[in-house]
Amino acid sequence: MAKRSTKTAIRKVTASGPPRPAVLLTDIRLLIEAAREQTARAVNSTLVVMYWQIGKRIRADVLQNERAEYGKEIISTLSKQLTEEYGRGFGRRNLEQMVRFAEVFPDQRIAQTLSAQLSWSHFVELIPIEDRLKRDFYAEMCRAERWSVRTLRHKIGHLLFERTAVAKKPDELIEQDIAALRDEDRLAPDMVFRDPYFLDFLGLSGTQYVEKDLEDAILRELEAFILEMGTDFAFVTRQKRITVDDDFCAMPRGIYGLAAGRGMSAAGISFSVDSPTTCNRVRGPNALMAD
C-alpha cells in the first residue's frame, strides 16, 4: 500500500512539473500581446483626452474673443507653431477637428469613457454629424459592438440610425435608450431592428423580382459563405426539419449548416425567408418538412 501511494505521488509531481518549452513560449507570447494591447489602449485614450482638452482650450479662447476671424487666425498660428515643435498631427484641419470634438462632446467624462474603446479616427467620423441624438447613437453602438472605423463609416453611410425602430420614437425616449446603453450596457431592441434592410449585396437589379428570386439570392450567398469556411462546414440542404425540445421546428425554405471537428461542438445554422423571427412548431414524430 505504501509503495502504491509513493508511485501516485511521483506521477502527480511529474504531471505538474515544469511546462514544456512550447507551452511556456505560448504563455509568454500571450502575456506580451496582452501588455501591448493594454499599452495601446492607454496611449489611445490619453491622446483622445488630450485632443479634447486642446479643443476645449482653443474654443474657450475663441468664444471669449467673440470674433470668427480671430478664431481662424489663432488656429492657423497655433498650427504652424505646434507643427514646428511637435511634428505632424497638429495641422490646421486637425486643430479644427479638436475644437469641434470639444463642442459636440462637451462632457469630458463621456468623451473619456468612449476613448477607452474608440480611436481618434472613430471620433473624426462622428464629429461631423450635426444631430446630437444620431451622433450619440453611433458613438454608443460603436463602443458597445466594437466597430472598426470602416464599419462605423459604413453604418453612417447606409443610414443605420434612420432605419432603426428607435429613430421613430420621440427624442425623450431615444435619449433614454441611449442612456441605458451608455450607463448599463443595456441594448434596447428598438436600437437593433431595422426597416428597411439593405440587400444590395444580393445583386438583384430593379424592383421586378419575386420572393423566389430573393430566396435564391440569399441562399446562394449563405452557401458560398459556408463552403468558404472549409471542411469543418457543410452545406446540407435548402430545406431542413430541426428538432427543438422534442418538438419539430419546420423551417420553410431554409438552410442548415453543420460544423463539427477541430475541437468544435456541433452547431446548426438556420435561416428562414418566410418567417425570419419565428418558426412553426410541429409536434409528433410524423411531422414532415413542408415544401
TACORWO-V594104 format. One record per residue. RES is the residue in three letters. D_CENTER is the distance of its C-alpha to the mean C-alpha in Angstrom with 1 decimal. Layout:
res:RES d_center:D_CENTER
res:RES d_center:D_CENTER
This chain:
res:MET d_center:60.0
res:ALA d_center:59.7
res:LYS d_center:59.0
res:ARG d_center:56.3
res:SER d_center:54.5
res:THR d_center:54.8
res:LYS d_center:53.2
res:THR d_center:50.3
res:ALA d_center:49.8
res:ILE d_center:49.9
res:ARG d_center:47.3
res:LYS d_center:44.9
res:VAL d_center:45.5
res:THR d_center:45.0
res:ALA d_center:41.8
res:SER d_center:40.3
res:GLY d_center:41.8
res:PRO d_center:40.2
res:PRO d_center:36.9
res:ARG d_center:37.2
res:PRO d_center:36.5
res:ALA d_center:33.5
res:VAL d_center:31.9
res:LEU d_center:32.8
res:LEU d_center:31.3
res:THR d_center:28.0
res:ASP d_center:27.9
res:ILE d_center:28.7
res:ARG d_center:26.1
res:LEU d_center:23.4
res:LEU d_center:25.0
res:ILE d_center:25.0
res:GLU d_center:21.4
res:ALA d_center:20.3
res:ALA d_center:22.7
res:ARG d_center:21.5
res:GLU d_center:17.8
res:GLN d_center:19.1
res:THR d_center:21.4
res:ALA d_center:18.8
res:ARG d_center:16.7
res:ALA d_center:20.0
res:VAL d_center:21.2
res:ASN d_center:18.2
res:SER d_center:18.5
res:THR d_center:22.2
res:LEU d_center:22.1
res:VAL d_center:19.8
res:VAL d_center:22.2
res:MET d_center:25.1
res:TYR d_center:24.1
res:TRP d_center:23.8
res:GLN d_center:27.3
res:ILE d_center:28.8
res:GLY d_center:27.6
res:LYS d_center:29.1
res:ARG d_center:32.3
res:ILE d_center:32.8
res:ARG d_center:32.1
res:ALA d_center:34.6
res:ASP d_center:37.2
res:VAL d_center:36.8
res:LEU d_center:36.9
res:GLN d_center:39.9
res:ASN d_center:41.7
res:GLU d_center:40.8
res:ARG d_center:41.3
res:ALA d_center:38.7
res:GLU d_center:40.7
res:TYR d_center:40.8
res:GLY d_center:37.0
res:LYS d_center:36.9
res:GLU d_center:39.7
res:ILE d_center:38.3
res:ILE d_center:34.8
res:SER d_center:36.6
res:THR d_center:39.0
res:LEU d_center:36.3
res:SER d_center:34.3
res:LYS d_center:37.4
res:GLN d_center:38.3
res:LEU d_center:34.9
res:THR d_center:34.4
res:GLU d_center:37.8
res:GLU d_center:37.2
res:TYR d_center:33.6
res:GLY d_center:32.8
res:ARG d_center:29.8
res:GLY d_center:27.0
res:PHE d_center:29.4
res:GLY d_center:30.4
res:ARG d_center:31.2
res:ARG d_center:28.1
res:ASN d_center:26.0
res:LEU d_center:28.2
res:GLU d_center:27.9
res:GLN d_center:24.1
res:MET d_center:24.7
res:VAL d_center:27.1
res:ARG d_center:24.8
res:PHE d_center:22.0
res:ALA d_center:24.5
res:GLU d_center:25.7
res:VAL d_center:22.5
res:PHE d_center:21.2
res:PRO d_center:24.7
res:ASP d_center:23.7
res:GLN d_center:23.3
res:ARG d_center:21.9
res:ILE d_center:18.9
res:ALA d_center:18.5
res:GLN d_center:19.0
res:THR d_center:16.5
res:LEU d_center:13.7
res:SER d_center:15.1
res:ALA d_center:14.3
res:GLN d_center:10.6
res:LEU d_center:11.0
res:SER d_center:13.5
res:TRP d_center:16.5
res:SER d_center:15.2
res:HIS d_center:12.3
res:PHE d_center:15.2
res:VAL d_center:17.3
res:GLU d_center:15.2
res:LEU d_center:15.2
res:ILE d_center:18.9
res:PRO d_center:20.5
res:ILE d_center:19.3
res:GLU d_center:22.5
res:ASP d_center:21.6
res:ARG d_center:20.7
res:LEU d_center:19.0
res:LYS d_center:16.9
res:ARG d_center:16.0
res:ASP d_center:15.2
res:PHE d_center:13.1
res:TYR d_center:10.8
res:ALA d_center:11.1
res:GLU d_center:10.4
res:MET d_center:7.4
res:CYS d_center:5.9
res:ARG d_center:7.4
res:ALA d_center:6.8
res:GLU d_center:3.2
res:ARG d_center:3.7
res:TRP d_center:3.5
res:SER d_center:6.9
res:VAL d_center:9.9
res:ARG d_center:10.7
res:THR d_center:7.7
res:LEU d_center:8.5
res:ARG d_center:12.0
res:HIS d_center:11.8
res:LYS d_center:10.5
res:ILE d_center:13.3
res:GLY d_center:15.7
res:HIS d_center:15.4
res:LEU d_center:16.0
res:LEU d_center:13.2
res:PHE d_center:14.7
res:GLU d_center:18.2
res:ARG d_center:17.4
res:THR d_center:16.1
res:ALA d_center:18.8
res:VAL d_center:18.3
res:ALA d_center:19.6
res:LYS d_center:22.9
res:LYS d_center:23.5
res:PRO d_center:25.8
res:ASP d_center:24.4
res:GLU d_center:25.4
res:LEU d_center:23.3
res:ILE d_center:20.2
res:GLU d_center:20.8
res:GLN d_center:21.2
res:ASP d_center:17.9
res:ILE d_center:16.0
res:ALA d_center:18.3
res:ALA d_center:17.6
res:LEU d_center:13.8
res:ARG d_center:14.9
res:ASP d_center:17.8
res:GLU d_center:17.2
res:ASP d_center:13.5
res:ARG d_center:14.8
res:LEU d_center:12.8
res:ALA d_center:15.7
res:PRO d_center:16.0
res:ASP d_center:16.9
res:MET d_center:13.5
res:VAL d_center:12.2
res:PHE d_center:15.4
res:ARG d_center:16.2
res:ASP d_center:19.6
res:PRO d_center:20.2
res:TYR d_center:17.8
res:PHE d_center:18.0
res:LEU d_center:19.4
res:ASP d_center:20.8
res:PHE d_center:19.8
res:LEU d_center:22.5
res:GLY d_center:25.1
res:LEU d_center:27.2
res:SER d_center:29.4
res:GLY d_center:30.8
res:THR d_center:31.0
res:GLN d_center:33.9
res:TYR d_center:32.5
res:VAL d_center:32.9
res:GLU d_center:30.6
res:LYS d_center:31.7
res:ASP d_center:30.4
res:LEU d_center:26.9
res:GLU d_center:27.1
res:ASP d_center:28.4
res:ALA d_center:25.7
res:ILE d_center:22.8
res:LEU d_center:24.6
res:ARG d_center:25.4
res:GLU d_center:21.7
res:LEU d_center:20.9
res:GLU d_center:24.1
res:ALA d_center:23.3
res:PHE d_center:20.0
res:ILE d_center:21.7
res:LEU d_center:24.6
res:GLU d_center:22.6
res:MET d_center:21.2
res:GLY d_center:24.9
res:THR d_center:27.7
res:ASP d_center:25.7
res:PHE d_center:24.7
res:ALA d_center:27.2
res:PHE d_center:27.2
res:VAL d_center:29.8
res:THR d_center:30.6
res:ARG d_center:29.7
res:GLN d_center:31.0
res:LYS d_center:30.8
res:ARG d_center:32.1
res:ILE d_center:30.0
res:THR d_center:31.6
res:VAL d_center:29.8
res:ASP d_center:31.9
res:ASP d_center:35.1
res:ASP d_center:34.5
res:PHE d_center:33.8
res:CYS d_center:30.8
res:ALA d_center:31.6
res:MET d_center:28.8
res:PRO d_center:30.5
res:ARG d_center:29.5
res:GLY d_center:26.8
res:ILE d_center:25.5
res:TYR d_center:25.4
res:GLY d_center:24.3
res:LEU d_center:25.6
res:ALA d_center:24.2
res:ALA d_center:26.6
res:GLY d_center:27.6
res:ARG d_center:26.6
res:GLY d_center:26.3
res:MET d_center:23.9
res:SER d_center:24.9
res:ALA d_center:25.6
res:ALA d_center:22.8
res:GLY d_center:23.1
res:ILE d_center:20.9
res:SER d_center:22.3
res:PHE d_center:22.0
res:SER d_center:24.4
res:VAL d_center:25.1
res:ASP d_center:27.7
res:SER d_center:25.9
res:PRO d_center:22.1
res:THR d_center:21.8
res:THR d_center:25.2
res:CYS d_center:27.7
res:ASN d_center:31.5
res:ARG d_center:32.8
res:VAL d_center:36.1
res:ARG d_center:38.3
res:GLY d_center:40.9
res:PRO d_center:41.3
res:ASN d_center:42.8
res:ALA d_center:39.8
res:LEU d_center:39.0
res:MET d_center:36.1
res:ALA d_center:36.9
res:ASP d_center:36.7
